[in-house]
């Protein structure tokens, strides 16, 4: 049991979790003059190095730019507007940029987190406390909510009283766990596959994203930098990454991504191997009392369509602007926050499920699934109207704030 807090302070908003969602909320509040405190269980060095997603949709970049949070991103990020499907030994390019008028920005999440921390803490002088331990939420359904934690340096308990708590600390964080049983519903979907996520110290072997559809399993290539490439291999759920030594990984990647006219992949040391079970979940409602959930505290979308970080920032923009409006006398944003966020969440979930069916049909062992997946793919490649609709969803059409 934790001890009685030795130091009590007050702010307007406590933000729990310094990922893209929490940092975006913090930056918006700080810029608007709304007092806030950001709490993070990990060190600053850890969150600035933690490997995560790398695709940012154009509407996100526009939104961050309006808030002065995209300067380095705009300077450094590569823009991509096409990708390849490879199947049955052939290459098929989908020019999503031409079809939708939008692009993806390739900018790994650790770089964005680094930028957002610097903007909030270093440039704007925002208060952030790293390495906090034993975080607890108190009185979340009352008028005086608070968050307490143990200082890692002194061992002292601190209590921060506030008006609202932004729970941005992910699926295993304390924010969602603090909501009483029965006050939310968690809906889960399992795609029935897993991906072996790989980082290779090897230059990209293609200009952008390659989706390999193969009866042995899905494979993917995603350029990250001139020296590092992200790869994925479909594996059985629960697979042990240790069963995939260097030679086996590269043999499978070469096989699943092979196509006429495509050069062999450039191989290199594997610096990351992690098995990710492909599943999604959605928490409804996204608030309880004075706690508002954002990012993976409220939902998880499998990395099949690279939507997760974009959804987290969408939540954060809605929540940050709603909190600012509250202090200006308008509660409509807070009252409608969950409903507004969930519209985008469910749209992205549906698109991810659709793409999953296409990517994993050939390896499913089910002739019906394989046949319908092939039909979807050929319709996408053979119909301009179908391709335009796909390209819009792929780049997050309709999410502009």
N, C-alpha and C positions, 0 to 999 in steps of 0.2 A: 504494500500500500504506500502511495506517495505521501510525503510529509506536507505540513501546512505551508503555503507560500510565504516566503519571507519578504517579498517585494511585490507590491501591487501597483500597476500603472493603468492608464486608460488611453484608448484611441477610439476612432470611429469604426474602422474595419480591421479585423484580423484575417490575414490570408494565410492559409495553411498549405504549403507546397510551392516550391520554386521551379516548377516546370514551365512550359510555354503558357499555359493557362494562368497560373498564379502570377507570373511575371508580367503578363499583359495586363491583368487587372491592376496590379500594383502600379505600373507605369501610368495607366489612365487616371487612377485616383490621385497619384502624386501630382500629375500635371494639372489636375483640376482643383488642387488645394484641399483634397479630402484626406484627413489624417489616416494613416494605415500602418500596420506592422506586418512584415512578411516573415513567417517561420518556416524553416526547412531542416529536415532531419539529417541531411547529408552536408558535407563540406562544399564550399564554393568550387574548389578544385574538382571534386567528384562530378558535380552536375555539369560542369563545363567540358568534361571529357566523356561523359556517358554516351555510348553509341545509341543512336535512335534514327528516326526517319529522316529522309532527305528531300522530299518533294513538297514544295509549297505552291499552292494554287495562286493564280494571278490576282484574284479578288482579295486574298489575304495580304499580298504585297501592297496593293492599293490602300487597303485599310490601315496597315502599319505605317505606310508612308504618310497618310493624313495625320497620324499621331506622332510623326517625327521619329519612328522606330525602325526605319528600313534603310538608313543611309549605307551601312556596310554591306547589307544584303544586295542592294542595287549595284554596288561597286564590284562585288565579288562573285555573285551567283551566275551560273550558266542558265540560259533559257532553252527549254526544249519544247518543240511543237510537233513531234512525230515519234512513233515507235514501230517496232516490227513484231508481227506474229511469225513464228516459224513452225510449220507443221507439214507432215508428209513430204519432207525434204525440200520444201520451197519457202521462199521469203516473201512476206506480204507487208508492205509499209502502209501504215495508217497515218495520214497527215492531219492530225487533230488540230493543229494550229490554224491551218488554212480553213478547215471545216468549221471551227468555232470562233476564230478570231482571238483565241486565248493561248497562253503558254503555261508550262510548269517552270518554276524556278528550282534549280538543284542547289540546295543549301542545307547541309546536314544540321540536324537539330542542335547539337552541341554548339555550333557557331551562333545560331540564333539565340540560344540561352545565354551565351557569353555576351552577346550584344545587349540583350534585355537586362541582364544583371548590371552591366556597366551603365546603361542609361538610367536605371532606377537608383542604384546605390552610389555609383561614383559621380555621375553627372548631376543628378537631381538631389542627392543626399538623402534618399529614402532609407528607412530603417529596415534592415533585414538581419535576422539572427540565424546563423547557420549552426548545424550540429546539435540542435535541441533534442532533448531526450524526454521520454515519458510524457508525451503531449496528451492532454485531456481537454475535452470540451465540456462546459458547464452551463446549466440553465438555458439550454438552447431554445426552449419554448416559452421563455419568460421575457421580461423587459430588460434584464441585465445579463446577457450572455457573457461568457468569458472563456479564455483559453489559458491553461496553465502548462508549464513545462519545466524541466530541470536544466539548469545551465551546465553545459558539459565541462566548463573550466572550474567552476566553484562547487558544483553539486547543489546549489541553492535552488529552491522552488520559486518560480515567478508566475504571477497571474496577471493577464492582460484583459481588463474589462473593455467591452466594446458594444456597438449597436448591432453589428452584423458579422457573420463569419463566412468567408468564401472558402469552401472546401475544395481544394485543388490538389490533393495529395494522393490521388490514384486509387486503384482497386483495393490495395491493402492498407490504405491510410486510415486515420482515426475519424475523419469527418463523416464518412458514410456510416461507419460502425457506430457512431454516437446517436444516430437516429433510431428511435425505439422500434422494436420488431413490430411488423404489421403496418407501419406507416409508409412504407414504400413497397413497390413490386419490382423485382428483378426478372427481366425476360432474357433468356439465354438462347443462342442458336449455335450449334456445333456443325462446322463444315465437313467433319469426318475425315480430315486430312491434317497433316503437319508439314511444316517447312523447316528444312535445315538452313538457317541463316548464316551466311558466310561473308567475311571480309577478306579480300585477297590483296596482298601487296603486289599488285600487278596492274599495269596500265589497262584502261578499257579496251575491249576488242571490238567495240562498235560505238557509234556516235552517241547512242542514248540507251533507251530501254529495249530489251528483247524479251519477248514472252515465247518460250519454247513449249509447244503442246505435243506430248509424246506418250505412247502407250506405256512406257516405263515410268512415267511421272512427269509432272510439270517441272520446268527449269526456267530461271530468269537471270538476266544480266542487267545491271544498272550502274552506269558510270557514276562515280562519286567525286573523283579528283583525277588529275593526270597520273597519279601514282597508285590509287586505290580503287578497287571495283567491288561492288556489292553483288553477290550471287545468292540465288535461292534454289533449293532442290526439294521437291515433294518427297516426303518420307512417311512411314506409318506413324499414326499417333502413338505417343509414348516412346518413340525411338530414342536410343542413347546416342548422343553425338560422338561418343568414343568409338562407335562402330564404323565411323567414316574417316579412315585415315586419308592422308594427302592423295595417294594414288587413286583410291576409289572415288573420291570427290571429283577429281579432274576427269577421270574416265567417264563418269556419269554426265558431267557438264558438257564435255565434248560431244557425247552421244545425243543428249537431249536438245542441244542448241545447234546441232549440225544442220546445214541447208546448202543447196546448190549455190555456189558463188560466194559463200560466207567463209572468210579465213578461219583457221583454227584459233581457238581461244589462246590468249597469252597467259601462261600459267605463272604462279608465284606463290610464296609462302602464305598460308592461311592464318590470319591473326585473330580470327573469331570464328567459332562454331557453336551455334546455339539452336536447339530444336524449339520451334514455336508451334504449339497446337493452334489451329485456325478456328477461333470461336469469337462470337460477338455477345455483348450484353447491353441492355438498356435499363436504367433505373428511372422509375416514374412514381411520384413526381420528382422533380429535381431540386426541391426545397422542402424544408420542414422547419417551422418556427423561424428562427433567425439564421439558419444555415442554408446556404445556397451552394449546390454542387456544380462543378464545372470540370471538363476534361474527363479523364478516366475514372474519376470518382463517380461519374454519372453514366458513362458508356464506354465501351470498348468496341472498336471496329477492327477486324483482322486486317493485317497489312496488305491484303490482296489488291486493293485499289489505291493504296497510299493516301487514305483519307484521315487517319487518326489525328495528326498534329493540326490539320486544317480545321477539323471539328472542334478541337480543344480551343483554338484561337477564336473560332466563331462564338463559342460559349462565353469566352472571356470578354470579347468585345460587347456582347449583349449585356453581360452582368456588370461590367465596369461602367457602361453608360447608364444602366438602370440605377446603380448606386449613386452615381453623380446626380442624376435627375431627382432622386429621393431627397438629397440635401438642398435641392432647389425647389422643393415643394411638389414634385410630381412622382406619385407612386405607381403609375400605370406600367412602367417598365419592369419593376420588381414583380408586380402582380401577374404580368404576362410573360415573365422570363422563361419559365419552363416550357410553356406551350410554343413560344417562338423558337427556342432551341431545338425542341423535339421534332419540329417539322423538318429541319435540315438533317437532324440525326437519322430519322427514319428514311429519308431519301437516300442518304449515303449508305445506309445498311442495305437497302434494296439493290442499289447499284453494285455493291460489293458481292452480294449473293449472286446476282446475275453473272458478273464476271467470273466468280468462282466456278459456276456451272460450266462456263466456256473453257476455262483453263484446266479443270480437273476431269472433264467428261471422258476424254480418251483413255485415261488411266483408271477409271472407276471400276472396270470389270463388269459393267452393266451396259448391255448393248443399247438399251433405250436411252440411257443418259448420254452415252457416247454419240448416238445418232442425233439426238436433239441438240447437243452441244455443237456438233459439226454444222447443223442447219443454222443455228444462231450465228456462228462464225462466218459462214458463207453469205448469209444475208447482210451482215455488217460489211463484208468486203465487196459485195455486189450491188448494194443499193445506196445511192448517195443520201437519200433521206434517212435511212437507218444509220449511216455513218455519221451524219450531222448530229442526230439525236445522241448517239454514243459519245461523240467528241464533246458535246456540251456537258454531259454528265461527268465525263472523265476529268474535265477541267473545272468542275464545280459551278456550272451555270446556275444562276438563280440564288446564289449565296451572297451577292453583293450587299454590303452594309453602308 
